[in-house]
Amino acid sequence: MLTNDEKIHFREEGYLVFPGVIPEERVVFYRSVFDEMVERARKMAAAEPHWSLELDDEGEPIPGLLHKVQGVCVVDSRILELAREPAVLDRVEALVGPEIDVFGTKFFPKLPGGGSSVYWHQDNFYFGTNSDVIVSCGIYLETSDEANGCLTVVPASHLSGEIAEHEKRVNSHGSWTQVDEARAIQVEVPPGSVVLFSANLLHGALDNTSERSRYSTAWHYVPADFVSDRFIKGEYEDRHTVRGA
């Protein structure tokens, strides 16, 4: 369910934005599930399996301030319904085919008082590939704007097929790279919005400097027959069939 112009834009620019396509009542439901996770994390003083906390300037966890739930569809199967939303899969199908798996599911709450998610990187850096069949997906359950840390992308940065050098930073999660930020654009969207992009696209997110949260998910769609030695179908617990056999 993509127009020809949308397919061309994805191929040439590396991303597509669909504002407010998930029904409001579903957004409210998923947000309530994420509220439960945020409350659970408030009792944590350190990271736990699947759960990570924000870090201070010395790289120490900030008690109670949730950074991410990795494998969120494993932690709570209700979120797998979000990965299966027709408004998402009908569009993904036009890019990866009718039989679809999702893997690497994550929840980023982007809470006030230090909420971060990810800085400049390419998803495929973490996957050990430069495959162009992996479609990354961000779903925004709350308004996402510059103040509370919206997505930023470098259009057409996927076209080279090259994976940039990434490095680890002491006071942040993950590994990041450098980009020419003059080429970047901010992707501000309302609740219920979906952003699809190439796993080779350079992207990141701003820090949350507001008094609002910015609930979002991030995960990756592939054809059901996609072969990966890191995300083996039937063995890797956070790989799920979401459409087709």
LUMDO-365658 format. One record per residue (C-alpha): residue in one letter; x, y, z. Coordinates in steps of 0.25 Angstrom, whole numbers, padded with zeros to 4 digits. Last residue first. Layout:
A, X, Y, Z .
...
This chain:
A, 0013, -0073, 0028 .
G, 0009, -0059, 0025 .
R, 0010, -0046, 0034 .
V, 0017, -0043, 0048 .
T, 0026, -0055, 0049 .
H, 0035, -0051, 0061 .
R, 0050, -0050, 0064 .
D, 0053, -0046, 0078 .
E, 0056, -0060, 0083 .
Y, 0067, -0063, 0073 .
E, 0066, -0078, 0071 .
G, 0054, -0080, 0062 .
K, 0059, -0071, 0051 .
I, 0074, -0068, 0054 .
F, 0077, -0053, 0057 .
R, 0092, -0052, 0058 .
D, 0095, -0062, 0047 .
S, 0085, -0055, 0038 .
V, 0076, -0061, 0027 .
F, 0064, -0054, 0022 .
D, 0053, -0064, 0018 .
A, 0042, -0056, 0026 .
P, 0045, -0044, 0018 .
V, 0051, -0033, 0028 .
Y, 0045, -0023, 0037 .
H, 0053, -0016, 0048 .
W, 0050, -0009, 0061 .
A, 0048, 0004, 0068 .
T, 0037, 0008, 0078 .
S, 0034, 0022, 0083 .
Y, 0029, 0029, 0095 .
R, 0034, 0043, 0095 .
S, 0032, 0049, 0110 .
R, 0029, 0063, 0113 .
E, 0036, 0074, 0121 .
S, 0046, 0077, 0110 .
T, 0060, 0076, 0107 .
N, 0059, 0062, 0101 .
D, 0072, 0059, 0094 .
L, 0072, 0059, 0079 .
A, 0070, 0046, 0071 .
G, 0079, 0038, 0061 .
H, 0080, 0035, 0046 .
L, 0089, 0030, 0036 .
L, 0082, 0021, 0026 .
N, 0087, 0007, 0024 .
A, 0075, 0001, 0031 .
S, 0067, 0007, 0021 .
F, 0055, 0015, 0027 .
L, 0040, 0014, 0031 .
V, 0034, 0025, 0040 .
V, 0021, 0023, 0046 .
S, 0012, 0033, 0053 .
G, 0001, 0030, 0064 .
P, 0004, 0042, 0072 .
P, 0008, 0055, 0063 .
V, 0021, 0056, 0056 .
E, 0034, 0064, 0055 .
V, 0045, 0058, 0046 .
Q, 0057, 0067, 0047 .
I, 0066, 0068, 0035 .
A, 0081, 0066, 0033 .
R, 0090, 0071, 0022 .
A, 0096, 0082, 0030 .
E, 0099, 0071, 0041 .
D, 0110, 0066, 0033 .
V, 0111, 0053, 0040 .
Q, 0120, 0046, 0051 .
T, 0118, 0032, 0057 .
W, 0112, 0026, 0069 .
S, 0113, 0013, 0078 .
G, 0103, 0009, 0088 .
H, 0098, 0015, 0101 .
S, 0104, 0028, 0106 .
N, 0113, 0034, 0116 .
V, 0126, 0026, 0112 .
R, 0124, 0027, 0097 .
K, 0126, 0016, 0087 .
E, 0131, 0018, 0073 .
H, 0125, 0016, 0059 .
E, 0132, 0015, 0046 .
A, 0122, 0017, 0034 .
I, 0115, 0005, 0028 .
E, 0115, 0007, 0012 .
G, 0103, 0004, 0003 .
S, 0106, 0017, -0004 .
L, 0092, 0020, -0005 .
H, 0088, 0020, 0010 .
S, 0092, 0034, 0012 .
A, 0080, 0039, 0003 .
P, 0074, 0047, 0014 .
V, 0082, 0049, 0026 .
V, 0072, 0046, 0037 .
T, 0067, 0052, 0051 .
L, 0057, 0046, 0060 .
C, 0050, 0055, 0070 .
G, 0056, 0058, 0084 .
N, 0046, 0065, 0093 .
A, 0049, 0079, 0089 .
E, 0051, 0076, 0074 .
D, 0038, 0069, 0072 .
S, 0031, 0056, 0075 .
T, 0016, 0056, 0079 .
E, 0013, 0043, 0086 .
L, 0012, 0028, 0082 .
Y, 0023, 0029, 0071 .
I, 0026, 0017, 0063 .
G, 0040, 0016, 0057 .
C, 0043, 0005, 0047 .
S, 0055, 0000, 0040 .
V, 0054, -0008, 0027 .
I, 0065, -0018, 0025 .
V, 0066, -0022, 0010 .
D, 0077, -0013, 0007 .
S, 0087, -0022, 0014 .
N, 0100, -0015, 0019 .
T, 0103, -0025, 0029 .
G, 0108, -0027, 0043 .
F, 0095, -0025, 0050 .
Y, 0099, -0014, 0059 .
F, 0105, -0006, 0048 .
N, 0093, -0009, 0040 .
D, 0085, 0001, 0049 .
Q, 0093, 0013, 0044 .
H, 0098, 0023, 0054 .
W, 0096, 0037, 0059 .
Y, 0091, 0038, 0073 .
V, 0081, 0029, 0080 .
S, 0071, 0029, 0091 .
S, 0072, 0040, 0101 .
G, 0063, 0045, 0113 .
G, 0070, 0053, 0123 .
G, 0060, 0060, 0132 .
P, 0048, 0057, 0124 .
L, 0046, 0043, 0119 .
K, 0050, 0038, 0105 .
P, 0042, 0026, 0106 .
F, 0050, 0017, 0096 .
F, 0044, 0003, 0094 .
K, 0051, -0007, 0086 .
T, 0049, -0019, 0076 .
G, 0061, -0025, 0070 .
F, 0054, -0034, 0060 .
V, 0041, -0033, 0051 .
D, 0038, -0044, 0041 .
I, 0029, -0042, 0028 .
E, 0023, -0051, 0017 .
P, 0016, -0042, 0007 .
G, 0028, -0035, 0002 .
V, 0039, -0026, 0007 .
L, 0036, -0012, 0002 .
A, 0021, -0012, -0002 .
E, 0019, -0021, 0010 .
V, 0024, -0010, 0019 .
R, 0013, -0001, 0016 .
D, 0002, -0011, 0019 .
L, 0010, -0016, 0031 .
V, 0009, -0002, 0038 .
A, -0005, 0002, 0036 .
P, -0009, -0013, 0038 .
E, -0003, -0012, 0052 .
R, 0006, -0025, 0054 .
A, 0017, -0018, 0061 .
L, 0007, -0012, 0070 .
E, 0001, -0025, 0073 .
L, 0015, -0030, 0077 .
I, 0014, -0019, 0088 .
R, 0004, -0028, 0095 .
S, 0015, -0039, 0096 .
D, 0022, -0032, 0108 .
V, 0036, -0034, 0111 .
V, 0038, -0042, 0098 .
C, 0032, -0031, 0090 .
V, 0041, -0021, 0097 .
G, 0053, -0028, 0093 .
Q, 0062, -0016, 0098 .
V, 0054, -0007, 0108 .
K, 0061, 0006, 0107 .
H, 0066, 0018, 0116 .
L, 0058, 0017, 0128 .
L, 0061, 0027, 0139 .
G, 0059, 0019, 0153 .
P, 0073, 0020, 0157 .
I, 0082, 0028, 0148 .
P, 0092, 0018, 0143 .
E, 0107, 0021, 0143 .
G, 0114, 0026, 0131 .
E, 0122, 0037, 0137 .
D, 0113, 0048, 0131 .
D, 0100, 0041, 0136 .
L, 0094, 0029, 0129 .
E, 0080, 0026, 0126 .
L, 0075, 0012, 0130 .
S, 0075, -0001, 0123 .
W, 0064, -0012, 0123 .
H, 0065, -0025, 0115 .
P, 0072, -0033, 0126 .
E, 0073, -0023, 0138 .
A, 0081, -0009, 0138 .
A, 0083, -0003, 0152 .
A, 0075, 0004, 0163 .
M, 0061, -0001, 0158 .
K, 0048, 0003, 0165 .
R, 0045, 0014, 0155 .
A, 0047, 0003, 0144 .
R, 0033, -0003, 0147 .
E, 0026, 0011, 0146 .
V, 0032, 0013, 0132 .
M, 0028, -0001, 0128 .
E, 0014, 0001, 0132 .
D, 0013, 0014, 0125 .
F, 0018, 0006, 0113 .
V, 0005, -0003, 0113 .
S, -0003, 0010, 0115 .
R, 0003, 0016, 0103 .
Y, 0000, 0004, 0095 .
F, -0015, 0005, 0098 .
V, -0016, 0020, 0096 .
V, -0009, 0018, 0082 .
R, -0019, 0007, 0079 .
E, -0031, 0017, 0082 .
E, -0024, 0028, 0073 .
P, -0024, 0019, 0061 .
I, -0010, 0017, 0055 .
V, -0007, 0026, 0043 .
G, -0004, 0039, 0050 .
P, 0007, 0044, 0041 .
F, 0013, 0034, 0031 .
V, 0028, 0038, 0028 .
L, 0036, 0030, 0018 .
Y, 0052, 0028, 0017 .
G, 0064, 0025, 0009 .
E, 0064, 0037, 0000 .
E, 0065, 0030, -0014 .
R, 0058, 0017, -0011 .
F, 0049, 0022, -0001 .
H, 0045, 0034, -0009 .
I, 0043, 0025, -0022 .
K, 0034, 0015, -0014 .
E, 0026, 0027, -0009 .
D, 0024, 0033, -0023 .
N, 0019, 0019, -0028 .
T, 0009, 0019, -0017 .
L, 0010, 0010, -0005 .
M, 0000, 0000, 0000 .
